[in-house]
């Protein structure tokens, strides 16, 4: 069980710190942050939090501040001075919880220390002197007129995070026995994948042209440019729960096709620049989650996961036919700086913080993959969407592909998909 593993790791870390020290409370502080990180990011159940607290209580120098066992204080350390002004060696700052100071929080995750002045504690959460450059204003990027989602890390108050936690708790782990250089996906491997079907009036047929990602019982997220197509074909159906999707069908299959009743394109979408290339598709009826159909989570952090995968039914090579079988490929993130230099030079396109770039020597997203997901495996039973396939320089080239970064649009997505309580 994952929570037990987290608890064991946390306890081992505490014991290691304690044994290597001369009963010094200060030496335990990195461990406190270490467990705080586990507890906040993974939302560790109360049982294991309490178990770890009991381990702490047995260590000399640590004691409770009340009778409920919910707070700890380190002897000889100051109480919390949250919100007060402070000063680091090279810059003024403000005392705030470490979980709200981006630079300190990221440093603890990577190296278990942050180097900032300590203001005190709130429970077991360290209060640090966070530089004013971080506390005065949130991260911002006005290049494409989208107000970015504020950094929240593993904030359980996000509606998308609550939905993700609910999916993770209720959906069992499923075992499963177009992308250039990709390989066939297996049934149940990417159960959130949707194939979007557009009605072609001239042929009286439905053509599957773009991909999408199921994120709730009623909504699919995709690329805006898929819906604002020059042919003017209307999106009518979304096919779910299968990996074999033909290019065209004469009529919908009621067992696997869901009628589309509404589409919502981001109001600041710019097709020429491919800014804010994101849209939401609403289904007529709620999807029943099964082993082959289930939603994906939304990535809530503004960083790049190490291992990311792209999936779709696009062309398997430049000038080649689309694949009827869902394709998958593993990509590597490319820095925005490097990506921006390439796109400015080659096609005079601007890359912003609302994008994420990724590439591989062997694989790339191709025609027809538009709107599909760039994803990572963050939970055992569910995938998490990091980006949406937007565009690239020549199908299957060595240049990185460009994706719409999901974390920058969480506020907009949550407002539409989860308008009330989750």
GIGI-V434921 format. One record per residue. PSI is psi as a letter, one per 20 degrees, with the letter a starting at -180 (* if undefined). NEAR is the number of other C-alpha atoms within 12 Angstrom. D_FIRST is the distance of its C-alpha to the first C-alpha in whole Angstrom. Layout:
psi=<PSI PSI>
near=<NEAR NEAR>
d_first=<D_FIRST D_FIRST>
This chain:
psi=<p h h h g g g g g g g g g g g g g g h i r l l o h h i i g h h g h g h g g g h g h i l p q h g h g h g h g h g g h i p p i q r q i a j i k i q q p p q i q q r p l p i q q a p r h j q q a q o r q h i i o g g g g h g h h g j j q h j r q p h b q o c j p p p r n p q h h h h h q r q q o j h k j p o q p q p i c l o i i p h h h g g g h g g h h h p q p p q o * m p p j a r p r q p i h m i i p p p p p p p o g h i l r p p o h r r r p p i r h i q p p a q h i h h m q h i j p p p h q p p q j q i o o r h q q h q q o i h i p p q p i q q o p p i k p o h g i l q l m q q p p p q h q q p p p a h i o q r q r p p i q k a o q g o q q q q r k a q j r p j r q q p h p p q q q p r p q p q h g g g g g g h g g g j l q p p a i j r p q q r q h h q q q a p i i p i r q p r q o i q h j q q p p h r p p f r r n p p j r i q q q p q p o g h i j g g g g h h g g m h b q *>
near=<11 18 22 20 15 28 31 21 21 33 29 20 28 34 23 18 25 28 17 14 17 15 20 20 27 25 24 36 36 34 33 41 40 37 37 36 35 36 31 28 28 30 29 28 22 18 16 27 32 22 23 37 32 22 26 36 22 18 27 21 23 29 26 23 19 11 9 12 22 24 24 35 34 32 22 14 24 18 24 26 23 26 21 21 23 26 20 21 13 14 17 22 29 31 36 35 32 46 36 32 34 31 29 33 37 26 21 29 25 15 16 25 27 29 22 31 28 35 30 33 33 31 27 39 36 46 39 45 41 40 30 26 17 24 27 14 13 18 22 21 19 17 21 29 21 31 23 31 28 27 31 32 31 31 25 22 19 32 30 40 33 25 30 36 33 21 30 26 18 16 26 18 21 22 16 14 8 44 48 43 30 32 25 26 30 23 25 28 32 44 40 47 50 48 51 51 40 36 29 22 16 11 14 15 23 31 33 44 47 47 52 51 53 46 45 37 29 30 37 53 56 51 47 40 38 44 37 27 17 10 16 15 25 28 39 32 40 49 46 44 33 33 33 26 35 26 27 24 22 18 23 28 18 13 14 25 29 34 33 28 21 23 33 32 29 32 21 24 26 22 25 18 25 33 36 42 43 48 41 40 43 34 32 20 19 21 30 20 24 21 24 31 33 41 44 46 43 47 41 39 30 31 27 30 29 18 22 32 40 56 54 53 47 45 34 35 28 22 15 17 20 32 33 27 28 42 42 39 35 31 36 28 34 30 25 27 18 21 33 26 21 25 26 18 15 16 19 16 25 27 39 34 36 39 47 43 45 43 37 28 19 24 33 48 55 46 37 43 50 49 48 52 54 57 45 32 25 25 25 22 32 39 37 44 48 44 52 53 52 47 42 33 28 22 31 32 22 23 33 40 46 48 49 47 44 46 40 42 40 37 27 29 33 31 18 28 30 23 14 12 13 20>
d_first=<0 4 6 6 6 9 10 11 13 15 16 17 19 20 21 23 25 26 27 29 31 34 32 33 31 32 30 26 27 25 22 22 23 20 17 19 19 15 15 18 17 13 14 12 12 15 13 12 15 17 15 16 20 20 20 22 25 25 27 30 32 29 29 29 31 31 30 27 25 24 26 27 30 31 34 37 35 37 36 35 38 36 38 41 43 42 43 42 44 45 44 44 41 39 37 33 30 28 26 29 31 30 31 30 26 26 28 25 22 25 26 25 28 31 34 35 37 35 36 34 31 29 27 25 25 28 31 33 37 36 39 41 41 37 38 41 40 37 36 39 40 43 44 43 44 40 39 36 32 32 29 26 23 20 22 21 24 25 25 24 21 20 21 18 16 17 17 13 12 15 15 13 12 16 17 20 22 35 35 37 36 33 31 31 27 26 25 22 22 23 23 24 28 31 34 37 40 44 47 50 53 55 53 52 49 45 44 40 41 38 34 32 28 27 25 26 27 31 31 31 31 34 37 40 42 41 42 45 47 50 51 50 48 46 42 42 39 35 34 30 28 30 30 34 36 40 42 44 44 47 45 42 39 38 35 34 36 36 39 39 41 41 40 40 41 40 43 44 43 46 46 49 46 43 42 39 39 36 37 35 36 35 35 37 35 31 29 26 23 22 21 24 24 22 22 21 20 23 23 24 25 28 27 27 24 24 23 25 26 29 29 32 35 38 40 39 42 45 48 45 44 41 38 38 34 31 31 29 29 27 29 30 31 34 35 37 40 41 40 43 45 45 45 48 50 49 49 50 47 45 41 40 37 36 35 33 34 33 34 34 37 36 35 36 36 39 41 39 36 37 35 32 28 28 24 21 17 15 12 11 13 16 18 20 24 26 29 32 34 37 40 41 44 45 42 41 42 41 41 38 37 37 34 34 31 29 28 32 32 30 32 34 32 30 34 34 31 30 33 32 29 25>
